[in-house]
Amino acid sequence: MLPQDTEDILDINTITIPKRLSESLPNANKVHRIKRLCDNGIQIVDKALTINKNNVLINEYIRYLYLKDKGINEVPIKYTQEN
C-alpha cells in the first residue's frame, strides 16, 4: 500500500542527497521510531519522500536511509518547488 501523499514512484538510486543531509547525523529517536514502525510490518513506508524537480531529496532523509538499507529500490515520492 502506498502512502496517501504519493505522486509518483521513483528508483531510489536516482535521488540525490544534498550535502547538508549527507553530512548530518540523523536524530536517534527518529531513526528508532521509523525502524519500529516499518519493522513491525505496520507499513514499510508511511510517507512519500519529498524531492524537487532535480530529484534532490528535500525531506524524509531517515526514511530514505531505511529504504536504502532494506534494499528497496522503487520508492514513493512527492514533489516540491523548493531547491
HELIX and SHEET records of a PDB file:
HELIX    1   1 ILE A   12  THR A   14  5                                   3    
HELIX    2   2 LYS A   19  SER A   22  1                                   4    
HELIX    3   3 ALA A   28  ASP A   39  1                                  12    
HELIX    4   4 TYR A   61  ASP A   69  1                                   9    
SHEET    1   A 4 ASP A   8  ASP A  11  0                                        
SHEET    2   A 4 GLU A  74  TYR A  79 -1                                        
SHEET    3   A 4 LEU A  49  ILE A  51  1                                        
SHEET    4   A 4 LEU A  57  ASN A  59 -1                                        
END                                                                             
